[in-house]
Structures are given as C-alpha cells and as structure tokens.
Amino acid sequence: MPTTPSRSLVGRHDEVDRLLALVRAAERGEGGALVLRGEPGIGKSALLDHVEQAAEGFQLIRASGSEFEGEMPFAALHQLCVPVLAHLDTLYRDALLVAFGLADGAPDPFRVSLAALDLLTTAAAERPLLCVIDDAHWLDAASARALTFLARRISAEPIAMVFAARDQEPVPGLDELPGLTVGGLSDAEARVLLAEEKTVTLDERVRDRLLAEARGNPLALIELPKAGGFAPPAPSPIASRIERSFRTRMAELPPDARLLLILASAEPTGDPAVLWAAARELDLDVPAASAAAEASGLIVFDTRARFSHPLARSAAYRAAEPAQRRTAHRALADATDPVTAGDRRAWHRAQATAGPDEEVAAELELSASRAEARGGVAAAAAFLERAAALSLDPGKQVERTLAAARATLAAGRSEAAADLVTSIDTSVLEVAQHASADLLRGQIAFVQGAGKTGPELILQAAQRLASSDPERSREFLVAAVEMGLVVGRAAGVLDRVLAAAPPAGPPDLLSALVRLTTEGHRAGLPAIREVLTGDDAGWTRTPALATVLAGELWDLDLHRTIVDWLAKTGQSTGSPMTLRLGRSQEAMYAVFTGNFGQAMAAIAEEEAIADALGDPPQLYPRVHLAAMRGRRQEVLDLFAEVTRRQTGQLTANAYWATSVLYNGLGDYPAALTAATHAVASGDLFLTGIALPEQIEAAVRCGEDAVARSALTSLLERTEPAGTDFALGLAAGARAMVNDTEEDYVAALSHLADSPLTVQIARAHLRYGEWLRRAGRRRDAREQLRTAHEQLSKIGMEAFTQRAADELRATGEVARSRSEHTYDRLTMQEMHIAREVAAGATSKEVATRLFLSPRTVDAHLRNIFRKLGITSRRQLRGMPDLLDAG
C-alpha cells in the first residue's frame, strides 16, 4: 500500500489525502487522473515529489512541459514513454517512433494515442504505474491531446496520472479532468515553513511584511528571504518576485557558471551530451562551471540537466543579454545532430540569428514541412512564423506568413492566426495571395463563431479570382456553400454565395445549385442528380455537402454510396474529419431505416473519435435518434445544448426532431410550432423532411390552410425527385390533407420495397387512424396492429404508445412493447456488444473506440450483468446485435 513519506509537508492535508486516494485506487486497478492547479511557487511540484515518495511499489515515469519547446510535437509524450518503451507492442511501434521523429512517416494521431495507451497499460500489468507531468501549462499541443486521451481511459487500469499546471494558463482537455486548486498556506502554516527553512534571521517586522507579501506562497517564503528579506516596494506578481530572487543568486556566480546556466535554459531537452558539447564549443571550464552552478541550488546535472524550479529556468534565460542568448543558441545549434535532431538544430539557428537570413529561413521552412508531416502543426506554425521574420525576399515572406497563419489556425490558435494575416501588407499582394488571405480570414472568422462572416469572406476571395483563376474561384464558392450550410439558410449567406456565381459555367455542382436556387426543384434536382451520379463523382471533394444534397434528392441509395465511401476513405487515410462525418452519416442512415442499435454504435464511435481529438461530438445524429425513439427529456436536453451552440442548421435539426417527438406523443400544437420553425429557414434536406411533420400536425390542429400550403411545398420537392422515398411521403401527406384512402394505400405501396421501416410503420399508423375515424374498426385494427408491431420492434416508444391508444379505441388491447437490447445499454456499451457479437476481440474493439482492452473487458462485464448473460457466445443470440444496417 502507498505510504506517507517520512518528511511531511507543511499543511496540505487535504491535497495529500486526494493524492493518496488516487494512488490507492490505482493500486486496486481503478486508475484515474488529477490536475493540481495553482499559481507559480504555490507548491504543486512539492506535492508531486510527495506523491512520488508515497507511491511505494509503483513504477514512476515523469514528463514536463517546457516554455521553450511548446511547439515541438509529442516532446512531452516522448519524455513520458521513453522509460517504458521496452513494452511497446510491435503493432503500434511504428506509430510512436514516427511521432517521436525516430522514423519517417506521418503519424496518425489516433494510433499514436492508442499506442501510448497500449504501452502504458502493458507496462502497468507488471507493476502499478505513476505518471507525473509537471508544468502541464507548457505542454506541446500534440502531447496535451495524447495525455488527456490517456487520462480519460485508465479507469480500469492500475495507473495514476498527476498533472501540475498554472491556474491562469488553461490547457485544452486538462480542464475536463478532475482537478484540485492548490491555494496559499494559512498564516500559521506560513510561519512554520519560514521557521523551518531558517535561511536568514529576520526582524519581526520584516517577517510580517514578508508574510503579507508572500500571501502563503511557499516558494516565495523560501526564496524572498534569500533576496534580503524585503519584497520590492512596487506591486508585482509573485512569479516576477521569485524570478528576481533566482536572478540575484545567478548574479553571484562566476561568468562561466552563469553562461552554463544560460546554455541549459536554452536547451529544453536537458540532454547532457548536447549541453557539454555546446559548453566546450564556448571554451567553458565545464567541471568548475557545473560545480558552481549546482552549488547555487538552481540546477542539478545528472541524466538530465534539471532546474530546481521552472521559474529558475525562466530567470536564467531572461537574465541573459540578447547577444548572450544568441551565442548560446549558436553553440547549441553546432552541438545538435542535424540528422537525428534537424528541427531542433534549425530552431536554435533561428534563435541565434539577429537579422534576416534566407539560408536559415529556408531551413526553417523544411523543418516546418517535417513537423507538419509528423502531426506537429503547432511546430510548423512556429517554424514558418520565424522563417517569415528572417526572409529577405518580400514575396517569400508573404507566402511564409500565409503558410504560418494556416498552420496556426490548424493548431487551434485562431487569434494568433488572425494576427499573422493582419500583419501582411495587403497593398503589395498579388491577386492569388490576396484571395488566400481572404480565404484564411473567412476560415478564422468561422472558427471564432462569426458564422455569417466566414462564408462572406470566402465569397470575397472567390470574387477576386473570378477573372484570373475561374476554376479556383468556383472551388471557393462551393467551399462557401458548404460552410453556409452550417450557418443555415435563414442567415441568407447561402443565397448570396449562389447569387454571386457566374450566370454561365460548366455543368458542375455550383451550376446545379444555382439552377436549384433560381429555377426551383423541377429544374435544379435533375441537374444535381446528374452531377452527383455522373462518371466524375465530384462530390468526393465536398462529401458533407453531398450528404445534404442526397437528402434533398430523397435518394437513400446515393446516401448509402456516400456513407460507404466515407467509411472506406476514412479508414484508408485516417482523416479524423472524414471518419467522423462517415460515422455520423452512418448513424443518420440507421435512424431513418429503423436500425437504432446500429445508430447507437455509430454515434459511440464518432464520439470516441471526437473525444480523442478533444472536440465536441456531433449532435445531430443524437437529436434524430432521440426523436425517433420518443425520448422526450433527452430531446429537450439536446435542444438546450443545440441552443447553446447557436448553429443555424443544427438548430433546424433540433426543431425537426422536436416536431417528430411531439407528433409521436400526440401533442400536435407543440409539433406544429416546432415544424413551422424547422421549415422557415429553408435549409436543404431539412425543409423537405420537416414538411410532412408540419402537415400532420396542422391537419390534427385543424389548420387546413397551413397544411395545404405545406403540401404544395412538399410536392414541389418530391415530384421531380421521383424516388419511392419522395413519392411515399408525398402520397401520405396528400392523404392527410385531402382525406383520400387511395393516397394512404399509395403511400404504403411506394414505401413497401424501401428500407424505410420507420416511414412504413408510420404510414400504417396514419392509415389505421383514418380507418378508425371512418368507422371501419375491423380494417383499422389490422393496420393499427401492424403499425404497433413494427413501431414496437423498431423501438419508437412514443409512436408505439400512440398506436396502442388507437388500438384501444377500436376495442383491442395492444400487446406490451417489445424490449430491446439497446434499452438497457449505453451507446458505448451497444457498440462493444455489437462488435463482440460479430466476433471481434477486446483488442479490436479497443482500437475502434480508443480504449484499452482491460477497459473493454470491464464494459463487457457491465453488459453481461445488464443483459443477464455470462459469456460472449450468448451475445450472438441477442436481438439488435447482429441485424444488418
């Protein structure tokens, strides 16, 4: 069991209890993570040292972020993994070696994270593992994502992860982990610590002033007396005051020792071989300099050069004159191997350069390409930004600045990307460069939530290129259309983009969309169909737009083709966006075809990918599924989340889902209100599928004029489409508005051979309800019985109850609703159950969901308990698991 270290901390009882509880849980195989947050010097590192001593019997591995290598991809993950690399499975070896720059290739971020998870869990199988990550606020972005990924997937592993980060410098992902804010010591505790240190004899009044200035910060209490006892009279952050204390100690050192500290502060890896080679390059007396530096208490030289505190490193670097820093970086560049560490060498050369240097700029540009290939977009951005600053040629400077802005935006730093674009002198730009700048501004605006502005700026870029590069101009216009879909038709952006398209153009997707807008569905739908189903499947360049247009065409076969292409392409390329779009659209297809178990599995996989990326999951598949299942509270909760995100098309999705829910519950006024909102925006696809909901609700509310107007709009969309999907829904809508039996029959006839089980069941329900109202109770019972059986089998709870109520009105009591496997499982459990039922191993399932095999096994135990079974073999006989979809 973990034990308390012999030297206890002053105070910190609650913090120590939390840390010991984490370690004890990990020892039982119930792993977890904790993020210690607080201001510099507050004692986070001391708590990390404490838990390291407490974790008796654990393997200990460490990593730390560095202020000076925040752009180097996977730098911190590399530190953490090196001590246990011997456990690396051959299946994942290449992924990590590529990520660490030890092998050529482009790393798949999913495989890197999964490889790290497999590595740590394999190592932990021998002995429990304690992972300590200090200075997490300085983690490189790639490592931060990977470490957050690990921290959220060790609940079934004997692994404890403890992070320490400054509370004013949030790291994406870490904020979602369990956290503990480390505050200052109480006055009594501060006095005890000050007395224990016995660094200087203090006058009582000086002591009181120091206690007041330190505000319970332990490092301040230790360091400030060394600077003479008094804090500076001008207010300043504690970090600055402590840094000044470190600088005071540096100033007392011999020149060679000071220069050695500057070298160590500029070389963030702490590699002794590089450090000593650089020191010899500067003709330093290494033995004497290192001894004096260690005697100051600022640094320790062992397997790595380690400063006593991150602020000591900062103090050493900032204390140096600019010329000294350049000298240090030049020596480090000369000492760095250009083959195994070419990027770090280029970075040192860049820092050693005072003015423009095209040779160094070109070298940085090559480093940027290598970093980007390894998934290090943050590093690529930093290299390119520095390359631009060192460029002699104005044209190259512009191109490098634009490239830096693109990489910076890809790294998730939209504000920094905007600053780079703003720094460009637009008066000297060529037309193509100006268009690229506009495109970047549009993408930045869109990412920052200025939804309407983004497509407008891309439209502006397209217009700049209209005469000089019409083909690229049309590509920009289509990109603006795709972006405009997210904003929603109501914003008017989509129509402005299409209005700006040239009146005459090649028969491509843009021309077809223009025809749809200007000439209506009867002219536009055939043009869109020709483009999407022609020999040149241009939709592969805009698959998100293609899925929407397949819905506008009411073409399930085309939608299925796109979904299959997304799945295949996503697997072959590893593109996270393609994978996510593919799984989301798979879920949509499964919802519309009544395969709710498959929909849950696809949603779970999309959410796993989003979680691995640190992005929010797609909401629209969840919204559609919840509505079809008739889960009122879930739909309302999702609607609230959609409203919070304030995305136009997603909001229209939520209104459609709410109309379906309320039509199922028989609350027709609420359904009519929601459907009216859904169709008002005029969004592609969504308007079409919302119109039948509006018609049904309007007829039940006696709003005949609304129903007839909606029917006219629906027929304008369905008749030129001509698919069974379109004709079936149109016939059903006509039947409700015109009160004609032949249309109810026609609806069933059109839908009979389609996979649209949801719509078939609802068509039986509406026909049965009409027959009952017509007094034909025997015929009504037949239709209602069929509807009830089908709705129950699918799992449409609200509509099943509606069918049961209608049957009861005919004098027949409906059988109880069928129970579904997925009613008892979460979405993730449903995914695991389906995969295992199909014969997948725990490791195979773990790979798809980015979990460890032990975690999958833990989920399986829960699945067995919930389903009342005891083996994998029994899963194969469970309903909803092996059905096609």
N, C-alpha and C positions, 0 to 999 in steps of 0.2 A: 504493500500500500504506500501511497505517497506520504512522505513525512515532512514535518515543518523543519526548515533549515535551522541550524544552531544559532545563527545571528538573526534575530528578528528585526523587522523594520520598525521604525518609529511610527506609531499609528497604523493606518492601512488595514485594520482588522477586517472590514467588510470586503475590501478588494482581495485580500488574501483568501478569505473564505470562498469567494466566487471562483478564484483561480484553482484552489484545491478541489472544489466540487467538479470543475471541468476536467481536471486530471483524473479524479477518481471515476467519473463516468466513462472516460475514455478507456480506463483500465478494465472496465466491465464490458467493453465493446460498444459503448454508446457515445461515439465521438461527437465533437462539436467545436465551435469556434467562439472566440471572444475578442472584441476590439476594445483596447484600452485607449481612451481619448483624453487629451488634456493639453495644456499649454506647454511650451518648451521648459524643460527642467523640473516639471511637476512630479516626476518620479516614475514615469512609465517604464524606463529602462531598468530601474531598480526592481520594479515588480516583475519584469521579465527575468532578471537574474534570480529573483526569489523563486519563481515557479520552476526555473531550470533546476535549482537545487532540490526543490520539493518533489520533482518527478523521478523519484528513485526507481531504477529498473527500466526506465524509458530510454529509447534511443532519442537523441537530441539532434535536430538539424536546424540550422539558422539561415536567415537571409535578412537583408536590409535594403531599403531604398536608398538612393544616393541623389543628392541635389544636383550632382554633376553628370549623372548618366540616366536621367529620367527619360531620355529619348531612345536609349538603346533597347531594342525589343528583347523581351524574355531575359533580361540581365538578372533580375532578382530571382526568377524561377530557376535559372541556371544555378545560382548560389544554393538554393534550397535542395535541388535534386542531386548535385554532384556527390554528396556523401553516400547516397544510396543507389547510384547508377548501376551497381553490380546486379541489382534486382530487376533491371529493365528487361521486359519481355521482348523477344525478337519481333513480335507482331507490331510493336509500337516504337522500336528502337529508332528507325529512320525518322519518324515524326519529331522526336525530341532532338536528335542530332542535327537535323536541318534547322529547327528553331533556335538552337544554340550556336548556329553558324559553324558547326563542325562537319557538315556535309552539304553538298549542293542541293538546290531544290527550293520550292515554295511551300512553306508549311501550311497545312490545313489547321486552322485554329481549333477546330473540334477535336481532331486527332491529337494535337499537342496537349490539350487539356485532358483528354481521356487517357493519353499515355502517362501524363503526370499522375493522374488518379490511380491508374493501374500500378505505377511504380511505387507510390506511397503505400497503397493497400497491401501490395506484396511484401514490402519491407516491414510493415506493421504486423504481418502474420507471424513473424519471428518474435518480436517484442513490441509492446505499445510504443507509439511514436509521438513525440512532442515537436511541433513545428513552431518556431519562434520567428516572427517577422517584425523587425524594428523599423522605425522611420517609414511606415507604410504610406505616409502622405507623399513620399518621393518615389514611390514605385513607378516603374515604367508602365505604360498603359497595357501592353500585352501581358506582362506579369500580373498586373492588378486583376485583369479579367480572368486569367487562369487560376490565380489563388482564390478569388471569390468563388469561382466554379468549384474548386476543391472543397472550400469551407462549407458549401451548401450540400455536399454529397458524402459526408463522412459520418452520418448519424448512425450507421450500422458498423462502424469500423473502430478499432482501438487507436484512434488518432485524435489528438488535441491540437488545435491551432490557436495561437495567441498573437494578435497584431497589436502594435502600438503606433498611434498616429496623432498628429496635432489636431485639435478640435476645430481650428479655424481653416483647415485645408482639407475639405472633404474629398474622398476618393470614390469615384463611381463604383457601386457594387458593395463597398465596405459598409456604407451606411445602412444597408439592408440586413447586415449580420448583427447578432446580439452584441450590444455594446455596454461599456461601463465608463462613465466620466470620472476621471481622477481629479479631485479638487485639491485645494491647498490644505496644509496641515492646520490644525487649530493652534491658537496662541500657545497653549500649554505644550503641545507636541513640538511646535517650532522651537520653544525654549529648550526642550530636552535635546533636540537634534543639535542645536547650536552649542549646547554644553558638551555633548558627546564628541563633537568634532575637535574642539579645543585648538583651533587653528591660530587664534590670536587672543590676547587678553583685551577685553572690551570694557570701556567705561559703560556704566549702566544706561546713561542717556543715549550713548551711541548704539548700545544694544537695542534699546526701544525703537530708535529711528530705523535701524536695520530691519527689525521685525516688522515694522509698519510698511517699509518699502518692499520687502520680500513677499508680503501677502501669503505666507505659508508655502512659498515655492522652495522645495528642498535644495535644488541646485543653487538657487540664489543665496540661501542661507549658508551654503558651504563655500561658494565662490566669492561672494562680495566681501567678506572679511579679508580675503587674501588681497583684495584691491585697496585695502586701507580702512575698511570698516564703514565708511560713509558712502551711500549711493549718490550719484550725481544729482546736483540740485535741480536740474531741468527734468521735467517728466519724460520718461522714455519707456518703451516696452521692456519687460523683464528680459526677453531674449537678447536685446541690444546690450543691456547692462551686463549680462553674463558673458556675452561675447567680448565686451571690453575687458572683463576680468581675465579671460583667456589671452587676449592680446597683450595685456600687461605682463603676464608670465612669459609670453613669447619674446617680448622686448628685452628680457633679462638674459636671453640665451646667446651663445656665440653665433657669429654670422653663418657658419656652416650648418649649425643645428637649425637655425631659422630657415635657411634655404631648403634643407631636407624636409622640414615640415611643409613648406610651400609645395615642394615636389609631391609629397604624399597626399596633400589636399587636392592636387590637380589630377591625380591618378586614382579614380574612384574604385577600381577593382582591388586595390591594396596588394597587387601582385609584387612580391619582394624582388623577383628576378628583374622585372621592368624597372622598379624603383632603384635598385642598386646599380643597374646599368646606366640609368639616367644620372645618378649621383656621380658615378665615375666619369661620365661624359662632361660633367661640370667641375671635375677635379676636386670633389669634396673629400675631406678626411672622414670616410664613412664610419670607422669604428668610434672615433671621438664624437662625431656629429650625432650618431644614433644613440650613444650613451647619454649625451647631454639632453637630447630630446626626450628620451624615456624618463630621465631623472626629473623632468619638469612635470611629469604626470599627465601630459597632454596626449601621449601616444604610446602604444606598445607594438614592438616588432616581433612577430612570431611567424606562423604560417601565412598570416596576412598582416599588413600594416593597419592597425585599428586605433582610431582616435578614441579618447575617453568619453567623448560625447559628440553628437553631430554638430553642436554649436562650436566645438573646438575646431572641427574641420573648416566650418564656415569662417571662423575667426582667422585661421591660418591663411586661407585663400584671400580673404578681404583685406588682411593686413599688408599683403604684398603690393608693391608698386606695379602699375601696368607693365613696365619693362621686365620686372622680375617674373610676372606671370607668363609673359611671352617666352622668356628664357626657359622657364620650367617646362612649358608645353613643347618647346622645340626639342629639348633634351629627351622628353618622354616620347615624342614622335620618332626620334632617331633610335630609341631603345625598343620600340614596339615592332614586332614582326609584321612586315607588310603582307605576308601570305596568310597567316592564321588570324591576324587582327587588323586587316587592312582598313576597316571602317574606323576603328579607334585611332589608328595612326593618322588617317585623314582628318579626323576631328581635332586631334592635337595640333596638326599642322595649321588648321584653320584658326585655332586659338592663338597660335604663335605668330600670325600674320597681322601686321598693323594696318596695311593699306591694301588696295586692290591687287589681286594676284590671280591671273587667269589659269595658271597651271594648278594652283590649289583649288580654285573654283571647279575646274573640270574633274579633279579627283573627287571632290565632294559630290558632284553630280553622279559619278559612277557609284559612290557609296550609297547614295540615295536609291539608285536602282536596285542594288543588292539588298538594302534594308527593306524596300517595298516588296521584293520577291520573297522575303522571309516573314512577311506579315507585319513589318515594323513601319507602319505609315507615320507614326509619330517621329521616328528617327529620320525617315525620308524627308519629312517636312522640315526638321531642324537642319539637316544637311543642305537642302535646297535653299532654305532661307539664308543660311550663311554663304552658300555659293553665289546667290544673287548679290549679297552685300560686297563680295570680293570680285564681282565681274567687272571687266574693263569695257567690254562691248555692250552698248546700250540695248541692242536687240536681244542678246543673250540674257541680259539682266531681267528684261521684261518676261521672257519665256520662263526663266528660272523662278521668278516671283510668282507667276501664274501657276507653275507646277507646285511650288511650295504651298500656295493657297489651296490647291486641290487636295494635296496630301494632308494639310492641316484640317481641312473640312472632313476628310475621310477618317481622321483620327478623333473626330468628335469635338473639335475646338472651333466652333463656328465664329466666335467673336474674334479670335486670333486670325482666322481666315479672312474675315471681313477687313481687319486692319491691314493685312497684306495687300488685298485688292485695292483698298483705298490709297495705299502708298504709291500706286502706279500713276505716273503722269499720263493721263489719257490723251493729251494733246499730241503725243508722239506715236500713238499706237497705229498700227496698220488695221485694216478693216477686220481681218480674221482675228487679230489679237483683241480688238475692241469687242467683237462678238463673244470671244472666250471669256472676257471679263464680265460681260453682261450675263452670260450663262452661269458663271460662278456666283455672281451677286444673286441671281434668281434661286439657285440651289441653297445658298446660305439663308436667304430670306425664308424659304420654305421650311428649312430645318429649324429656324428660330421661331416658327409659328406664325409668320406673316403670310398666311396661306395664299391670299389673293396676289400679293406682291411677287411671289416666286414665279408663277406662270407668266405674269405680265413682263417680267424682266427677260425671261427666256423668249417670249414673243418678240421683245425688242431686239434680242440677239439674232433671231431668225430674220427679222426685217433688215438688219444691217447686211446680212449675207444674201439677200434676195437676188441681187443682180450679179454679184461676183462669184457666188458659190450656191446656186439654187438647190442643188441636191442636199447639201448640208443644211441649208435653210429649212427645207421640208422636214429633215430629221429633227431639227429643233422644234418645229411646230408640232410634230407628233409627240415629242417629249413633253411639250407644254400641255397638250391634250391629256396625256396620261396623268400628269401632275394635277391638271384641272379636275380630273375625276375625283381625286381625294378631297379637293376643296368643296366639290358639289356644284351641280348645275345652277343652283339658286344664286351662287355668287356672281354669275354672269361671265366668269373668266373663260370657260369653255367656248361659249358662243363668240366672244371677242377674238379668241385664237382662230377659230374656224373662219370667222369673217375676214381675217387678215390673210388667209390663204389665197394664193393666186387663182383667179377665176378659171384658168385653163392649166391643166397639169397632167402628168402621166396617170394612167389608171392604177393608182396606188391607194393605200389606206386613207391618206389625207383627203384625196379627191372623193372617195366614197363617203367619208364623214361629212364633207362639205355638202354632198348631194343629200345626205340624210337631213342635214340642218335646213337646207334651202328648199328642197323639193319634197320632203316628207318621207315617210316609211315606204311608200309604194315604189319610189324611185331609189331610195337610199339602201334599203335592205338587200335587194338583189346585187347592188354594187359591192356592198360589204361582203356578202357571201362569196362573190366571185374572187375578191382579193384574198379572203381568209382560206378558201378551199382550192385556190389555184396551185399550179405547179411550184411557183415560188412562194413558199409559206413565209411571207414577210413578217407574220405575227410573232415569229421567234425572237424578233428584236424588241417587241413590246408585249410580252406574254400577259402582263397584268391587264392591259387594255384589251387584249384578245379574249380573255375570260369574260369580261364585261360584255363585249360585243357578241360572243356566243350566246349569252343570256338574252341580249336584245333580239337575236335571231331565233330564240326559242329552240335552240339546236343542242340537244343533250349529247348527240354523237360527237359533234365538234368540240364541245366542252370536255368530253371524255378524252378525245385525242390530245387536247392541250394539257390536260391533267397528266396523262401518261408521259408526254414529252417533258413536262416539268419534273416529274419524278426521275426519269432517266437522266436528264441533263443535270439535275441537282446532284444525283449520286456520282456522275462521272466527273463533274467539275468541282464538287464540294462547295459551290456557291451558297452561302447561307441564305441570301435573299431568294434564290431560286428554290431551294429546299423548303423554305417557309411558305412561299406562295403555293408551291405544289401541295404541301400538306393541308394548307387552308382550303384550297380548292377541292382537294380530295374529300375533306370534311363536308364542304358545301354539296358536292355531288351525292355523298352518302345521306345527307339530311333530306334532300329532295327525292331520293329513291327509297327512303324509309329504313335505311340501314344505320340505326342510331349507334350501335356498338362500334361499327367501323368509323363513324363520325367522331366518337369519343376518342378512339385510338389515334386518329389523325390529328385531332386537336392536341392531345397529350404530346405527340411528337413535335408539333410546331412549337408548343410551349417549352419543350425541353431545349430546342434549338435557340429560341429567343432567350431563355434563361442562361444558356451557355454564352450568349453574346452580351448579356446584361441589358437586353432590350425588353420593353413591354411586349406581351404576346398580342397576336391579332385578336380582336374582339368579335368581328362579325361572324365567324363560324359558331362561336359560343352563343351569340344572340339568336341566330337562326335555329340552332339545336334546342335551346331552352324554350323558344316559342313553340316549336313543333311538339315538344314533349308536354307543353302545357304547364310549365313550372312558373307560376305567377311571381313568386318572390324573387326567383333567380332573374327573370326577365326585368323586373323593376330595378333590381340591384345593378344589372348590367346597363340598363338605361341611364342610371345615375352616373356610372363610370363613363359611359359614352358622352354624356353631357359635360362631364369634367374635362374630357379630352377636346371637346369643341371641334370636331372634324365633320365637315359637311356631309359627305357621303355616308360616313359611319352613322351619323345621326339619322339619315333617311333609312338606313338598315334597321335602326332601333325602332323607329316609328312603324315600319312594316312588321317587324316582329311583334310589337305590341298589338297591332291590329289583328294578327293571326291569333295571338293569345286570347284576346277578348272575344273574337268570333267563336273560338273554341269554348270559352266559358259562357257564351250566350249574353255577354254584356255588349249589346250591339251599339248603343250610343257611344261608349268608350272606343269600340272598334272603329266606328265611323270617324271619330275625331282623329284617331291615330293614323288611319289610312289616308285621310284628307291631307294631313301633314306630309305623309310619305310621298304622295303623288305630286304635291305642289311644287317640289323642287325640279321636277322634270328630269331626274337623273336617268341615264341609260340603265337598262335592265330593271332597276328597282321600281321605276314607274310602272313598267309592264306587269310585274308580279304583284304590285300593290293594288292595281285597279280591280282585280276580282274580289279582293278583300273589301274595298270600298263599295263595290256593287252589292255584295252580300249584306254588309252592314246597313247600307242605305235602303235596300228593299225591306229589311226587317224593321227599320225605323220609319217606314212609310215616306221616305224622301225620294219619291219617284223621279223628279227632275234631276236630282244628283245622280241617281242610278243610271238613267238614260244617257246623260252626258258622259259618264264614266264608260258606259258600254261603247259609245261612239269612239272614244279614245282608244279603248282596248281593241276594237275591230280594226282600227287604222294600223295597229301594230301587228296583230295576229294574222290577218288575211294575206298580206304579202309574204309573211314568213312561211305559212303553209305546212308547218310540221304538225305531227299528232299532238305534241305538247300545246302548241298555239291553238290549233283547231278545237282541241278538247276543252281548254279553259274558256275559249270564246263561246262554244256551244253551251257550257254550263252557265256562263254569265247571261247569255241570251235567254236561257230557260228561266232564270230567276226574274229577269226584267219583264219578259213577255208572257210568263206563266204558261209555257208550252211544253207538253210532255215529250214531243218528238225531240226537242233540244236536250232534255235530260237524257234521253236514250242515246242521242248522237254524241253527247259528251262521253258517256261510258264506252261507246263504240270506238271513238278516236283514241281514247286512253288505254284501251284494253291490252294492246300489244306493247305498250311502252313500259319502261322500268319505274314509272312514276307511281309507285304504290300509294304514296301519300295522297295524291290527287285522285286516284281511282277510289280510294276509301271515302274521301270527302264527297265525290260525285255520287256514290251510293247513298251517303247520308242525306245529301240535299234532295235526291230523288225520293227517298223514303219519307222525308219530312213533307214533301209536296203531296205524295200519295196519301199520307195520313190526313193532311188538311182537306184533301179532296174526298175524304170519307172512304177511301179504299184501304181498309185496315189490313186485310189479308195480304194484298200486294205490298203494302207499306212494311209489314213485318218482315217480308222476305228481303227487301232492300236494307232495312234497318239492321236486321240480324247479320247480313253480310258486312255492312259498314262497321257494326260493333266488333265483329270478329277480326276484321282487318285492322281497324284502328287499335284494338287491344294488342294484337300481335305486333304491330309496329311499335307501340308504346306511346301513342298520342293521348295522354291522360285526359286532357280537357275535352277533346272531341269524343273520346270513348264515353265519358260521362254524359255528354250531350246526346250521343246515340242511345245510351241506356235510358235516359229520361224520355226520349221519344218512343222507345220500345215499350216502356212502362205505360205511356199514354195510349198505346194500342191494346193494352191488357196483357202484355207479355213481360215477364221479368227477365232481364238480361243476366247471363252468366257472369260470375265475378271476373274481373280483369286479369288477363294473363300476367304472370310475374316474369320479369326479365332479369337476366344475369346482371345487366348493367345498372339495374335499380339499386343493387347492393354494393356496387364498386365505384371508386373514384375514376376519373378519366385515365389517370396514370395506371391504376390497377387494371382497368379494362384493357389498356394497351398491352400490358405484361401478360395478362391472361390469354389474350388472343394469340400473341406471339408464341407463348409456351404451348398452347393447344395445337398450334401448327407445327410444333416440333423444334422450336428454337431453344438453344441452350441459354443459361443465365448470362453467359458472357456475350452472346449475340444480342440478347435483349438489352444488356447494359450498354453496348456500343450504340444502339439506336437512340436510347434515352439519356446517354451521357451519365450513366450511373456506374457504381461498382457492382460486380457480381454479387457480393455479400448483401448489398442494399436490395438488389433484385430478389434475392432469396428471402430477405426479410419481408418484402412486399408480398411474395408468394405465400408466406405463412399467414399473413393477414387475409389474403384472397381465399386460401383454403378454409380458414376459420369462418369467414363471411358466407361462403358457399356451402359449408357443411361437408367438405370433402377432405381427403388426406393425401392425395397424390396428383402428380402431373398427368398421369394417364386418365384420371377421372375428368380432367378439364376438357378432354377431347369430346366428351359426350354432353357437354353443357350447351344449352341454347345460346344463340347470339355470338358464339365464338368462332365458328368455322364457316359461317354463312358468307356467301360471295358479296362483293361490294367494292 
